[in-house]
Every structure is written in C-alpha cells, then in structure tokens.
Amino acid sequence: MSGPPEAAGGAAAPVIEHTRGEYTISTDPGKLDLDVVHGYLTQSYWAQGIPRDVVRRSIAHSIPFGLYHAGRQVGFARWITDHATFAYLGDVFVLEAHRGRGLSKWLMEVAVAHPAVQGQRRWVLLTRDAHGLYRQFGFEALRAPDRYMERHWRDVYAAAADPPAPDPGDGRRG
C-alpha cells in the first residue's frame, strides 16, 4: 500500500492495534499484505475475479483491519463509512489454517468497537453463510427489506478483465 488513507479533514487516521496471544489486529494500512487480501477475495463468492487495483482502491477508501500471526496477514475486514450516519462492513475473512480459534469473533469485536463507527444510525453487511457470527454483534435480517434497493453488476470483474470486442459494424477499427 502507498501510505495510509487520510481521515476526514486531511489528517491521517489513527492506527489502532490489539494483541491476543500470538495474533495482532491493526488498522494500519501500511501493514496490509495486498497479495493476501487480493488472493483471498479473488477466490471468494462475493468478489470472485476482483482485479488487484480494485482491491487496493477499496482499501484506500475504507477503515481496514488486518489480522496477523507472526507478522503474516491471516485475516481481514473493512468498514466503508461516511463517519457520521452509516457504515458497511465487508470483505471479512480469516484464512482456513487459522480458523477455529475464535479469530473471526475477535476480529468482529475489534471492528464493531472502532471509534469511527460509534453513534451511527445504521450498520449493514452481506453474508451467505456467517449469520450466526454476525448475530452475536447485533446484526439481524433486514427489518424492512422492501425499502432496500440495489444496482448489482454481477459480472463487473469479468467484464473488466475481458472487455468485449467491438462490433465490426460499429465503425471502429481494431
């Protein structure tokens, strides 16, 4: 990463670190291993095929949480927020070799306690298979799903990696 993202007002966001046994969670973007984050996300069900530069930009505009063991990154989560009323928690993962140790729960404890998201009106997240984890932190199914709408480009990363060839009849030359 090329330096920490700036907080509102132009000041660098304060780094927060927590240690538990041999593991550390840090919000320092300079410690993140983009190869680990991208490597996991590009194989995930929610961001399959995501380009590395998109991951880099998404982290630069978020509050990242890196989970580390012996200096190596083994997990990740990030808040996307306006720092006032709304926050979205995304890209939460712990690498397979480190699961079963309560690390995802600890990562969530640290993330939901972050000062930048306190006092906001709404937090949201999306999950296919971790409802039990997130319920422990007050997340629940949408109370009014009929009020939520989305625009979703299912194959946006595939389209970016393999742009369609121009139509031969459109006047453009190859």
OpenMM code with the backbone's topology and positions (N, CA, C; nanometers):
from openmm import Vec3, app, unit

residues = "MET SER GLY PRO PRO GLU ALA ALA GLY GLY ALA ALA ALA PRO VAL ILE GLU HIS THR ARG GLY GLU TYR THR ILE SER THR ASP PRO GLY LYS LEU ASP LEU ASP VAL VAL HIS GLY TYR LEU THR GLN SER TYR TRP ALA GLN GLY ILE PRO ARG ASP VAL VAL ARG ARG SER ILE ALA HIS SER ILE PRO PHE GLY LEU TYR HIS ALA GLY ARG GLN VAL GLY PHE ALA ARG TRP ILE THR ASP HIS ALA THR PHE ALA TYR LEU GLY ASP VAL PHE VAL LEU GLU ALA HIS ARG GLY ARG GLY LEU SER LYS TRP LEU MET GLU VAL ALA VAL ALA HIS PRO ALA VAL GLN GLY GLN ARG ARG TRP VAL LEU LEU THR ARG ASP ALA HIS GLY LEU TYR ARG GLN PHE GLY PHE GLU ALA LEU ARG ALA PRO ASP ARG TYR MET GLU ARG HIS TRP ARG ASP VAL TYR ALA ALA ALA ALA ASP PRO PRO ALA PRO ASP PRO GLY ASP GLY ARG ARG GLY".split()
positions = [
    Vec3(0.0858, -0.1175, 0.0000),
    Vec3(0.0000, 0.0000, 0.0000),
    Vec3(0.0900, 0.1234, 0.0000),
    Vec3(0.0414, 0.2309, -0.0500),
    Vec3(0.1223, 0.3514, -0.0577),
    Vec3(0.0756, 0.4515, 0.0459),
    Vec3(0.1045, 0.4249, 0.1724),
    Vec3(0.0700, 0.5153, 0.2802),
    Vec3(-0.0742, 0.5014, 0.3233),
    Vec3(-0.1029, 0.5496, 0.4433),
    Vec3(-0.2381, 0.5366, 0.4972),
    Vec3(-0.3358, 0.6312, 0.4307),
    Vec3(-0.4621, 0.5908, 0.4194),
    Vec3(-0.5613, 0.6837, 0.3668),
    Vec3(-0.5810, 0.7974, 0.4662),
    Vec3(-0.6270, 0.9090, 0.4173),
    Vec3(-0.6487, 1.0221, 0.5052),
    Vec3(-0.7876, 1.0186, 0.5634),
    Vec3(-0.7974, 1.0610, 0.6884),
    Vec3(-0.9262, 1.0729, 0.7552),
    Vec3(-0.9899, 1.2043, 0.7121),
    Vec3(-1.1178, 1.2214, 0.7476),
    Vec3(-1.1861, 1.3462, 0.7166),
    Vec3(-1.1054, 1.4627, 0.7729),
    Vec3(-1.0929, 1.5693, 0.6974),
    Vec3(-1.0173, 1.6846, 0.7424),
    Vec3(-0.8717, 1.6784, 0.6998),
    Vec3(-0.8280, 1.5695, 0.6331),
    Vec3(-0.6940, 1.5625, 0.5818),
    Vec3(-0.5922, 1.4992, 0.6750),
    Vec3(-0.6264, 1.4729, 0.7989),
    Vec3(-0.5317, 1.4119, 0.8916),
    Vec3(-0.5299, 1.2609, 0.8716),
    Vec3(-0.4151, 1.1996, 0.8950),
    Vec3(-0.4052, 1.0546, 0.8845),
    Vec3(-0.4932, 0.9905, 0.9918),
    Vec3(-0.5628, 0.8853, 0.9543),
    Vec3(-0.6475, 0.8144, 1.0502),
    Vec3(-0.5599, 0.7526, 1.1583),
    Vec3(-0.6006, 0.7598, 1.2851),
    Vec3(-0.5200, 0.6999, 1.3910),
    Vec3(-0.5166, 0.5476, 1.3773),
    Vec3(-0.4010, 0.4898, 1.4018),
    Vec3(-0.3855, 0.3452, 1.3959),
    Vec3(-0.4230, 0.2858, 1.5315),
    Vec3(-0.5018, 0.1795, 1.5259),
    Vec3(-0.5427, 0.1080, 1.6466),
    Vec3(-0.4913, -0.0339, 1.6349),
    Vec3(-0.4295, -0.0846, 1.7419),
    Vec3(-0.3795, -0.2214, 1.7420),
    Vec3(-0.4229, -0.2932, 1.8685),
    Vec3(-0.4543, -0.4219, 1.8514),
    Vec3(-0.4914, -0.5105, 1.9625),
    Vec3(-0.4119, -0.6389, 1.9471),
    Vec3(-0.3644, -0.6922, 2.0590),
    Vec3(-0.2901, -0.8179, 2.0558),
    Vec3(-0.3581, -0.9176, 2.1488),
    Vec3(-0.3662, -1.0413, 2.1018),
    Vec3(-0.4207, -1.1519, 2.1802),
    Vec3(-0.3337, -1.2735, 2.1501),
    Vec3(-0.2553, -1.3158, 2.2486),
    Vec3(-0.1651, -1.4279, 2.2265),
    Vec3(-0.0675, -1.3966, 2.1150),
    Vec3(-0.0616, -1.4833, 2.0164),
    Vec3(0.0309, -1.4668, 1.9031),
    Vec3(-0.0291, -1.3860, 1.7877),
    Vec3(-0.1487, -1.3325, 1.8067),
    Vec3(-0.2191, -1.2627, 1.6991),
    Vec3(-0.2313, -1.1138, 1.7294),
    Vec3(-0.2310, -1.0344, 1.6233),
    Vec3(-0.2491, -0.8897, 1.6331),
    Vec3(-0.3505, -0.8463, 1.5287),
    Vec3(-0.4350, -0.7512, 1.5645),
    Vec3(-0.5239, -0.6834, 1.4700),
    Vec3(-0.4783, -0.5389, 1.4647),
    Vec3(-0.4605, -0.4864, 1.3444),
    Vec3(-0.4159, -0.3491, 1.3258),
    Vec3(-0.4967, -0.2818, 1.2161),
    Vec3(-0.5213, -0.1524, 1.2355),
    Vec3(-0.5866, -0.0726, 1.1321),
    Vec3(-0.4842, 0.0025, 1.0463),
    Vec3(-0.3574, -0.0309, 1.0626),
    Vec3(-0.2517, 0.0341, 0.9852),
    Vec3(-0.2528, -0.0193, 0.8412),
    Vec3(-0.2950, 0.0612, 0.7436),
    Vec3(-0.2988, 0.0125, 0.6059),
    Vec3(-0.1601, -0.0216, 0.5525),
    Vec3(-0.0555, 0.0371, 0.6091),
    Vec3(0.0796, 0.0091, 0.5654),
    Vec3(0.1265, -0.1317, 0.5981),
    Vec3(0.0586, -0.1978, 0.6912),
    Vec3(0.0944, -0.3354, 0.7275),
    Vec3(0.0244, -0.4392, 0.6410),
    Vec3(-0.0779, -0.3988, 0.5700),
    Vec3(-0.1561, -0.4953, 0.4924),
    Vec3(-0.0728, -0.5611, 0.3834),
    Vec3(-0.0973, -0.6886, 0.3621),
    Vec3(-0.0350, -0.7627, 0.2534),
    Vec3(-0.1385, -0.7744, 0.1426),
    Vec3(-0.1273, -0.6882, 0.0441),
    Vec3(-0.2255, -0.6835, -0.0636),
    Vec3(-0.2347, -0.8161, -0.1376),
    Vec3(-0.1234, -0.8903, -0.1438),
    Vec3(-0.1264, -1.0217, -0.2086),
    Vec3(-0.2200, -1.1167, -0.1345),
    Vec3(-0.2183, -1.1127, -0.0012),
    Vec3(-0.3059, -1.1993, 0.0777),
    Vec3(-0.4516, -1.1580, 0.0603),
    Vec3(-0.4784, -1.0281, 0.0748),
    Vec3(-0.6164, -0.9797, 0.0645),
    Vec3(-0.6709, -1.0074, -0.0755),
    Vec3(-0.5988, -0.9680, -0.1772),
    Vec3(-0.6446, -0.9916, -0.3132),
    Vec3(-0.6576, -1.1405, -0.3414),
    Vec3(-0.5593, -1.2188, -0.2979),
    Vec3(-0.5624, -1.3628, -0.3215),
    Vec3(-0.6860, -1.4289, -0.2652),
    Vec3(-0.7275, -1.3849, -0.1457),
    Vec3(-0.8484, -1.4412, -0.0862),
    Vec3(-0.9729, -1.3907, -0.1590),
    Vec3(-0.9816, -1.2594, -0.1747),
    Vec3(-1.1032, -1.2017, -0.2325),
    Vec3(-1.1293, -1.2491, -0.3749),
    Vec3(-1.0265, -1.2627, -0.4550),
    Vec3(-1.0471, -1.3016, -0.5943),
    Vec3(-1.1024, -1.4438, -0.6069),
    Vec3(-1.0896, -1.5235, -0.4994),
    Vec3(-1.1450, -1.6589, -0.4981),
    Vec3(-1.2753, -1.6678, -0.4185),
    Vec3(-1.3160, -1.5585, -0.3534),
    Vec3(-1.4353, -1.5597, -0.2678),
    Vec3(-1.5637, -1.5588, -0.3512),
    Vec3(-1.6733, -1.5999, -0.2899),
    Vec3(-1.8011, -1.5998, -0.3624),
    Vec3(-1.8511, -1.4587, -0.3883),
    Vec3(-1.8101, -1.3618, -0.3079),
    Vec3(-1.8649, -1.2270, -0.3225),
    Vec3(-1.7789, -1.1353, -0.4095),
    Vec3(-1.6536, -1.1703, -0.4355),
    Vec3(-1.5686, -1.0813, -0.5148),
    Vec3(-1.4831, -1.1602, -0.6137),
    Vec3(-1.5352, -1.2709, -0.6579),
    Vec3(-1.4590, -1.3587, -0.7468),
    Vec3(-1.4060, -1.2825, -0.8678),
    Vec3(-1.2762, -1.2944, -0.8904),
    Vec3(-1.2143, -1.2303, -1.0057),
    Vec3(-1.1843, -1.0823, -0.9890),
    Vec3(-1.2006, -1.0275, -0.8697),
    Vec3(-1.1784, -0.8846, -0.8493),
    Vec3(-1.0342, -0.8464, -0.8850),
    Vec3(-1.0163, -0.7431, -0.9641),
    Vec3(-0.8807, -0.7015, -1.0001),
    Vec3(-0.8039, -0.6464, -0.8790),
    Vec3(-0.6744, -0.6683, -0.8787),
    Vec3(-0.5885, -0.6238, -0.7686),
    Vec3(-0.6019, -0.4729, -0.7455),
    Vec3(-0.6058, -0.3923, -0.8520),
    Vec3(-0.6154, -0.2477, -0.8346),
    Vec3(-0.7478, -0.2069, -0.7691),
    Vec3(-0.8535, -0.2795, -0.7963),
    Vec3(-0.9825, -0.2503, -0.7317),
    Vec3(-0.9730, -0.2790, -0.5817),
    Vec3(-0.9075, -0.3879, -0.5450),
    Vec3(-0.8870, -0.4185, -0.4021),
    Vec3(-0.8053, -0.3072, -0.3374),
    Vec3(-0.6975, -0.2661, -0.4019),
    Vec3(-0.6134, -0.1594, -0.3478),
    Vec3(-0.6933, -0.0316, -0.3254),
    Vec3(-0.7724, 0.0076, -0.4247),
    Vec3(-0.8523, 0.1298, -0.4118),
    Vec3(-0.9600, 0.1165, -0.3055),
    Vec3(-1.0196, -0.0031, -0.2951),
    Vec3(-1.1248, -0.0228, -0.1947),
    Vec3(-1.0691, -0.0093, -0.0534),
    Vec3(-0.9480, -0.0573, -0.0329),
    Vec3(-0.8848, -0.0456, 0.0981),
    Vec3(-0.8479, 0.0995, 0.1270),
    Vec3(-0.7990, 0.1703, 0.0270),
    Vec3(-0.7579, 0.3098, 0.0451),
    Vec3(-0.8740, 0.3985, 0.0891),
    Vec3(-0.9958, 0.3584, 0.0582),
    Vec3(-1.1134, 0.4385, 0.0923),
    Vec3(-1.1981, 0.3730, 0.2009),
    Vec3(-1.1328, 0.2953, 0.2881),
    Vec3(-1.2023, 0.2228, 0.3941),
    Vec3(-1.1224, 0.2311, 0.5228),
    Vec3(-1.1807, 0.1766, 0.6278),
    Vec3(-1.1074, 0.1550, 0.7529),
    Vec3(-1.0732, 0.0063, 0.7548),
    Vec3(-0.9462, -0.0277, 0.7274),
    Vec3(-0.9092, -0.1689, 0.7179),
    Vec3(-0.8653, -0.2271, 0.8518),
    Vec3(-0.8904, -0.3556, 0.8678),
    Vec3(-0.8466, -0.4311, 0.9848),
    Vec3(-0.7688, -0.5519, 0.9343),
    Vec3(-0.6392, -0.5528, 0.9573),
    Vec3(-0.5589, -0.6682, 0.9222),
    Vec3(-0.5398, -0.7553, 1.0448),
    Vec3(-0.5524, -0.8850, 1.0279),
    Vec3(-0.5286, -0.9829, 1.1343),
    Vec3(-0.3969, -1.0516, 1.1012),
    Vec3(-0.3039, -1.0543, 1.1981),
    Vec3(-0.1690, -1.1034, 1.1730),
    Vec3(-0.1282, -1.2107, 1.2734),
    Vec3(-0.0507, -1.3067, 1.2264),
    Vec3(0.0115, -1.4097, 1.3097),
    Vec3(0.1589, -1.4140, 1.2724),
    Vec3(0.2453, -1.3919, 1.3707),
    Vec3(0.3905, -1.3910, 1.3473),
    Vec3(0.4268, -1.2983, 1.2317),
    Vec3(0.3612, -1.1839, 1.2240),
    Vec3(0.3912, -1.0847, 1.1229),
    Vec3(0.3302, -1.1087, 0.9860),
    Vec3(0.2613, -1.2205, 0.9691),
    Vec3(0.1988, -1.2514, 0.8400),
    Vec3(0.0481, -1.2313, 0.8498),
    Vec3(-0.0078, -1.1745, 0.7445),
    Vec3(-0.1512, -1.1486, 0.7444),
    Vec3(-0.2293, -1.2780, 0.7250),
    Vec3(-0.3299, -1.2972, 0.8135),
    Vec3(-0.4120, -1.4187, 0.8085),
    Vec3(-0.5609, -1.3874, 0.8076),
    Vec3(-0.5977, -1.2595, 0.8085),
    Vec3(-0.7387, -1.2222, 0.8057),
    Vec3(-0.7551, -1.0755, 0.7729),
    Vec3(-0.8804, -1.0369, 0.7524),
    Vec3(-0.9073, -0.9011, 0.7054),
    Vec3(-1.0545, -0.8686, 0.7256),
    Vec3(-1.0844, -0.7415, 0.7413),
    Vec3(-1.2207, -0.6862, 0.7377),
    Vec3(-1.2048, -0.5375, 0.7089),
    Vec3(-1.3131, -0.4743, 0.6661),
    Vec3(-1.3060, -0.3294, 0.6452),
    Vec3(-1.4425, -0.2652, 0.6599),
    Vec3(-1.4424, -0.1454, 0.7141),
    Vec3(-1.5610, -0.0611, 0.7199),
    Vec3(-1.5562, 0.0373, 0.6042),
    Vec3(-1.6694, 0.0578, 0.5411),
    Vec3(-1.6891, 0.1650, 0.4451),
    Vec3(-1.7922, 0.2560, 0.5115),
    Vec3(-1.7563, 0.3807, 0.5356),
    Vec3(-1.8442, 0.4661, 0.6153),
    Vec3(-1.8371, 0.6131, 0.5751),
    Vec3(-1.9445, 0.6847, 0.6075),
    Vec3(-1.9440, 0.8298, 0.5906),
    Vec3(-1.8964, 0.8993, 0.7184),
    Vec3(-1.8651, 0.8224, 0.8211),
    Vec3(-1.8157, 0.8704, 0.9506),
    Vec3(-1.9194, 0.9517, 1.0272),
    Vec3(-2.0460, 0.9374, 0.9899),
    Vec3(-2.1499, 1.0146, 1.0579),
    Vec3(-2.2765, 0.9325, 1.0833),
    Vec3(-2.3302, 0.8681, 0.9794),
    Vec3(-2.4607, 0.8035, 0.9942),
    Vec3(-2.4668, 0.6586, 0.9498),
    Vec3(-2.3730, 0.6146, 0.8654),
    Vec3(-2.3874, 0.4844, 0.8005),
    Vec3(-2.2522, 0.4157, 0.7846),
    Vec3(-2.2521, 0.2831, 0.8037),
    Vec3(-2.1295, 0.2053, 0.7802),
    Vec3(-2.1663, 0.0684, 0.7247),
    Vec3(-2.0847, 0.0229, 0.6308),
    Vec3(-2.0995, -0.1094, 0.5698),
    Vec3(-1.9753, -0.1899, 0.6049),
    Vec3(-1.9946, -0.3085, 0.6603),
    Vec3(-1.8836, -0.3969, 0.6926),
    Vec3(-1.8689, -0.4991, 0.5820),
    Vec3(-1.7492, -0.5108, 0.5279),
    Vec3(-1.7317, -0.6029, 0.4166),
    Vec3(-1.5971, -0.6721, 0.4157),
    Vec3(-1.5870, -0.7698, 0.3274),
    Vec3(-1.4638, -0.8425, 0.2999),
    Vec3(-1.4041, -0.9076, 0.4238),
    Vec3(-1.4889, -0.9585, 0.5108),
    Vec3(-1.4427, -1.0216, 0.6345),
    Vec3(-1.3982, -1.1645, 0.6045),
    Vec3(-1.2736, -1.1968, 0.6432),
    Vec3(-1.2273, -1.3346, 0.6275),
    Vec3(-1.1124, -1.3658, 0.7228),
    Vec3(-1.0992, -1.4927, 0.7550),
    Vec3(-0.9835, -1.5490, 0.8251),
    Vec3(-0.9387, -1.6674, 0.7398),
    Vec3(-0.8098, -1.6747, 0.7101),
    Vec3(-0.7589, -1.7841, 0.6290),
    Vec3(-0.7868, -1.9191, 0.6957),
    Vec3(-0.8134, -2.0180, 0.6140),
    Vec3(-0.8536, -2.1517, 0.6596),
    Vec3(-0.7630, -2.2077, 0.7687),
    Vec3(-0.6337, -2.1942, 0.7550),
    Vec3(-0.5390, -2.2513, 0.8518),
    Vec3(-0.5495, -2.1897, 0.9903),
    Vec3(-0.6185, -2.0759, 1.0017),
    Vec3(-0.6285, -2.0066, 1.1304),
    Vec3(-0.7719, -2.0044, 1.1850),
    Vec3(-0.8610, -2.0762, 1.1208),
    Vec3(-0.9999, -2.0811, 1.1674),
    Vec3(-1.0127, -2.1757, 1.2860),
    Vec3(-1.1235, -2.1620, 1.3577),
    Vec3(-1.1492, -2.2491, 1.4722),
    Vec3(-1.0792, -2.2033, 1.5994),
    Vec3(-1.0303, -2.0806, 1.6014),
    Vec3(-0.9584, -2.0263, 1.7173),
    Vec3(-1.0255, -1.9021, 1.7736),
    Vec3(-1.1468, -1.8748, 1.7282),
    Vec3(-1.2182, -1.7563, 1.7757),
    Vec3(-1.1705, -1.6265, 1.7133),
    Vec3(-1.0929, -1.6351, 1.6076),
    Vec3(-1.0362, -1.5143, 1.5477),
    Vec3(-1.1385, -1.4299, 1.4735),
    Vec3(-1.2351, -1.4937, 1.4072),
    Vec3(-1.3369, -1.4136, 1.3385),
    Vec3(-1.4216, -1.3379, 1.4402),
    Vec3(-1.4487, -1.3998, 1.5521),
    Vec3(-1.5243, -1.3312, 1.6580),
    Vec3(-1.4424, -1.2148, 1.7143),
    Vec3(-1.3146, -1.2371, 1.7376),
    Vec3(-1.2292, -1.1296, 1.7875),
    Vec3(-1.2176, -1.0174, 1.6846),
    Vec3(-1.2016, -1.0518, 1.5571),
    Vec3(-1.1955, -0.9513, 1.4515),
    Vec3(-1.3229, -0.8668, 1.4518),
    Vec3(-1.4364, -0.9310, 1.4691),
    Vec3(-1.5637, -0.8581, 1.4770),
    Vec3(-1.5700, -0.7696, 1.6017),
    Vec3(-1.5259, -0.8196, 1.7149),
    Vec3(-1.5244, -0.7397, 1.8383),
    Vec3(-1.4465, -0.6105, 1.8183),
    Vec3(-1.3295, -0.6221, 1.7573),
    Vec3(-1.2457, -0.5052, 1.7335),
    Vec3(-1.3117, -0.4119, 1.6313),
    Vec3(-1.3640, -0.4668, 1.5248),
    Vec3(-1.4252, -0.3835, 1.4201),
    Vec3(-1.5452, -0.3055, 1.4725),
    Vec3(-1.6351, -0.3714, 1.5444),
    Vec3(-1.7556, -0.3004, 1.5897),
    Vec3(-1.7267, -0.2013, 1.7017),
    Vec3(-1.6100, -0.2118, 1.7654),
    Vec3(-1.5721, -0.1174, 1.8704),
    Vec3(-1.4954, 0.0027, 1.8157),
    Vec3(-1.4673, 0.0035, 1.6863),
    Vec3(-1.3866, 0.1124, 1.6293),
    Vec3(-1.4573, 0.2467, 1.6491),
    Vec3(-1.3849, 0.3477, 1.6960),
    Vec3(-1.4471, 0.4778, 1.7244),
    Vec3(-1.5169, 0.5424, 1.6052),
    Vec3(-1.4704, 0.5199, 1.4841),
    Vec3(-1.5278, 0.5859, 1.3664),
    Vec3(-1.6698, 0.5413, 1.3356),
    Vec3(-1.7134, 0.4272, 1.3888),
    Vec3(-1.8490, 0.3803, 1.3583),
    Vec3(-1.9434, 0.3891, 1.4785),
    Vec3(-1.8949, 0.4431, 1.5883),
    Vec3(-1.9814, 0.4555, 1.7058),
    Vec3(-2.0820, 0.5687, 1.6860),
    Vec3(-2.2037, 0.5487, 1.7332),
    Vec3(-2.3067, 0.6513, 1.7270),
    Vec3(-2.3732, 0.6664, 1.5913),
    Vec3(-2.3420, 0.5780, 1.4995),
    Vec3(-2.4065, 0.5865, 1.3690),
    Vec3(-2.5445, 0.5217, 1.3728),
    Vec3(-2.6296, 0.5654, 1.2865),
    Vec3(-2.7670, 0.5166, 1.2843),
    Vec3(-2.7789, 0.3744, 1.2305),
    Vec3(-2.6955, 0.3379, 1.1333),
    Vec3(-2.7146, 0.2068, 1.0700),
    Vec3(-2.5820, 0.1472, 1.0256),
    Vec3(-2.5672, 0.0171, 1.0545),
    Vec3(-2.4589, -0.0643, 1.0001),
    Vec3(-2.5238, -0.1736, 0.9173),
    Vec3(-2.4631, -0.2103, 0.8067),
    Vec3(-2.5130, -0.3214, 0.7255),
    Vec3(-2.3952, -0.4086, 0.6807),
    Vec3(-2.4291, -0.5280, 0.6405),
    Vec3(-2.3326, -0.6193, 0.5804),
    Vec3(-2.4091, -0.7200, 0.4979),
    Vec3(-2.3372, -0.7929, 0.4165),
    Vec3(-2.3955, -0.9000, 0.3354),
    Vec3(-2.3219, -1.0287, 0.3703),
    Vec3(-2.3948, -1.1394, 0.3810),
    Vec3(-2.3316, -1.2686, 0.4055),
    Vec3(-2.4169, -1.3791, 0.3467),
    Vec3(-2.3520, -1.4841, 0.3059),
    Vec3(-2.4216, -1.6027, 0.2586),
    Vec3(-2.4221, -1.7101, 0.3663),
    Vec3(-2.3189, -1.7103, 0.4527),
    Vec3(-2.3025, -1.8253, 0.5410),
    Vec3(-2.2538, -1.7952, 0.6827),
    Vec3(-2.2462, -1.6696, 0.7235),
    Vec3(-2.1940, -1.6384, 0.8571),
    Vec3(-2.2948, -1.5629, 0.9438),
    Vec3(-2.4213, -1.5906, 0.9237),
    Vec3(-2.5261, -1.5218, 1.0002),
    Vec3(-2.5073, -1.5376, 1.1502),
    Vec3(-2.4707, -1.6578, 1.1950),
    Vec3(-2.4528, -1.6832, 1.3377),
    Vec3(-2.3458, -1.5950, 1.3992),
    Vec3(-2.2360, -1.5759, 1.3286),
    Vec3(-2.1301, -1.4879, 1.3780),
    Vec3(-2.1823, -1.3452, 1.3915),
    Vec3(-2.2439, -1.2947, 1.2879),
    Vec3(-2.2849, -1.1542, 1.2876),
    Vec3(-2.3999, -1.1260, 1.3838),
    Vec3(-2.4858, -1.2239, 1.4071),
    Vec3(-2.5944, -1.2049, 1.5052),
    Vec3(-2.5378, -1.1783, 1.6444),
    Vec3(-2.4224, -1.2350, 1.6764),
    Vec3(-2.3597, -1.2134, 1.8070),
    Vec3(-2.3235, -1.0666, 1.8287),
    Vec3(-2.3201, -0.9890, 1.7217),
    Vec3(-2.2836, -0.8482, 1.7287),
    Vec3(-2.3991, -0.7556, 1.6934),
    Vec3(-2.5216, -0.8096, 1.7046),
    Vec3(-2.6408, -0.7284, 1.6870),
    Vec3(-2.6937, -0.7169, 1.5462),
    Vec3(-2.6287, -0.7778, 1.4496),
    Vec3(-2.6801, -0.7740, 1.3132),
    Vec3(-2.7985, -0.8694, 1.3037),
    Vec3(-2.8971, -0.8321, 1.2239),
    Vec3(-3.0159, -0.9148, 1.2038),
    Vec3(-3.0646, -0.8973, 1.0605),
    Vec3(-3.1562, -0.9820, 1.0216),
    Vec3(-3.2146, -0.9696, 0.8878),
    Vec3(-3.2786, -0.8312, 0.8742),
    Vec3(-3.2857, -0.7825, 0.7523),
    Vec3(-3.3451, -0.6509, 0.7293),
    Vec3(-3.4861, -0.6457, 0.7863),
    Vec3(-3.5147, -0.5418, 0.8611),
    Vec3(-3.6487, -0.5256, 0.9177),
    Vec3(-3.7492, -0.4860, 0.8114),
    Vec3(-3.7021, -0.4136, 0.7132),
    Vec3(-3.7909, -0.3670, 0.6061),
    Vec3(-3.7218, -0.3884, 0.4718),
    Vec3(-3.7099, -0.5135, 0.4283),
    Vec3(-3.6379, -0.5390, 0.3024),
    Vec3(-3.7012, -0.4702, 0.1822),
    Vec3(-3.8290, -0.4396, 0.1909),
    Vec3(-3.8952, -0.3728, 0.0796),
    Vec3(-3.8476, -0.2281, 0.0624),
    Vec3(-3.7746, -0.1747, 0.1606),
    Vec3(-3.7213, -0.0393, 0.1498),
    Vec3(-3.5824, -0.0354, 0.0880),
    Vec3(-3.5180, -0.1490, 0.0764),
    Vec3(-3.3828, -0.1555, 0.0230),
    Vec3(-3.3865, -0.1876, -0.1258),
    Vec3(-3.3016, -0.1211, -0.1988),
    Vec3(-3.2879, -0.1476, -0.3411),
    Vec3(-3.1397, -0.1519, -0.3713),
    Vec3(-3.1057, -0.2141, -0.4804),
    Vec3(-2.9663, -0.2178, -0.5202),
    Vec3(-2.9547, -0.2191, -0.6713),
    Vec3(-2.8387, -0.1765, -0.7180),
    Vec3(-2.7971, -0.1992, -0.8570),
    Vec3(-2.6777, -0.2906, -0.8458),
    Vec3(-2.6824, -0.4017, -0.9132),
    Vec3(-2.5778, -0.5025, -0.8989),
    Vec3(-2.5298, -0.5464, -1.0356),
    Vec3(-2.4013, -0.5306, -1.0597),
    Vec3(-2.3394, -0.5751, -1.1830),
    Vec3(-2.2680, -0.7057, -1.1524),
    Vec3(-2.3353, -0.8171, -1.1722),
    Vec3(-2.2867, -0.9496, -1.1331),
    Vec3(-2.1504, -0.9823, -1.1931),
    Vec3(-2.1269, -0.9486, -1.3160),
    Vec3(-2.0036, -0.9872, -1.3840),
    Vec3(-1.9098, -0.8690, -1.4088),
    Vec3(-1.9123, -0.7694, -1.3226),
    Vec3(-1.8329, -0.6491, -1.3457),
    Vec3(-1.6832, -0.6797, -1.3529),
    Vec3(-1.6323, -0.7720, -1.2720),
    Vec3(-1.4886, -0.8014, -1.2741),
    Vec3(-1.4513, -0.8818, -1.3972),
    Vec3(-1.5379, -0.9713, -1.4400),
    Vec3(-1.5114, -1.0479, -1.5625),
    Vec3(-1.5101, -0.9533, -1.6818),
    Vec3(-1.6011, -0.8576, -1.6834),
    Vec3(-1.6074, -0.7617, -1.7941),
    Vec3(-1.4822, -0.6746, -1.7971),
    Vec3(-1.4304, -0.6384, -1.6794),
    Vec3(-1.3099, -0.5554, -1.6739),
    Vec3(-1.1876, -0.6323, -1.7215),
    Vec3(-1.1833, -0.7620, -1.6921),
    Vec3(-1.0684, -0.8439, -1.7307),
    Vec3(-1.0721, -0.8816, -1.8782),
    Vec3(-1.1902, -0.8892, -1.9341),
    Vec3(-1.2049, -0.9343, -2.0728),
    Vec3(-1.3070, -0.8467, -2.1436),
    Vec3(-1.2693, -0.7220, -2.1803),
    Vec3(-1.3671, -0.6335, -2.2439),
    Vec3(-1.4158, -0.6931, -2.3750),
    Vec3(-1.5417, -0.6722, -2.4052),
    Vec3(-1.5961, -0.7285, -2.5291),
    Vec3(-1.5286, -0.6670, -2.6512),
    Vec3(-1.5153, -0.7464, -2.7525),
    Vec3(-1.4590, -0.6971, -2.8788),
    Vec3(-1.5589, -0.6009, -2.9415),
    Vec3(-1.5085, -0.4990, -3.0127),
    Vec3(-1.6011, -0.4059, -3.0780),
    Vec3(-1.6828, -0.4771, -3.1846),
    Vec3(-1.8030, -0.4318, -3.2006),
    Vec3(-1.8911, -0.4846, -3.3054),
    Vec3(-1.8318, -0.4417, -3.4398),
    Vec3(-1.8078, -0.5364, -3.5329),
    Vec3(-1.7474, -0.4993, -3.6615),
    Vec3(-1.8264, -0.3941, -3.7380),
    Vec3(-1.9529, -0.3821, -3.7107),
    Vec3(-2.0356, -0.2858, -3.7837),
    Vec3(-2.0458, -0.1502, -3.7136),
    Vec3(-1.9691, -0.1278, -3.6066),
    Vec3(-1.9876, -0.0031, -3.5332),
    Vec3(-1.8977, 0.1100, -3.5804),
    Vec3(-1.8159, 0.0867, -3.6837),
    Vec3(-1.7338, 0.1933, -3.7391),
    Vec3(-1.5965, 0.2065, -3.6768),
    Vec3(-1.5707, 0.1349, -3.5673),
    Vec3(-1.4383, 0.1425, -3.5042),
    Vec3(-1.3430, 0.0468, -3.5750),
    Vec3(-1.2202, 0.0840, -3.5783),
    Vec3(-1.1169, -0.0020, -3.6370),
    Vec3(-1.0338, -0.0606, -3.5242),
    Vec3(-0.9972, -0.1912, -3.5395),
    Vec3(-0.9253, -0.2659, -3.4382),
    Vec3(-0.7875, -0.2249, -3.4198),
] * unit.nanometer
topology = app.Topology()
chain = topology.addChain("A")
for resn in residues:
    res = topology.addResidue(resn, chain)
    for name in ("N", "CA", "C"):
        topology.addAtom(name, app.Element.getBySymbol(name[0]), res)
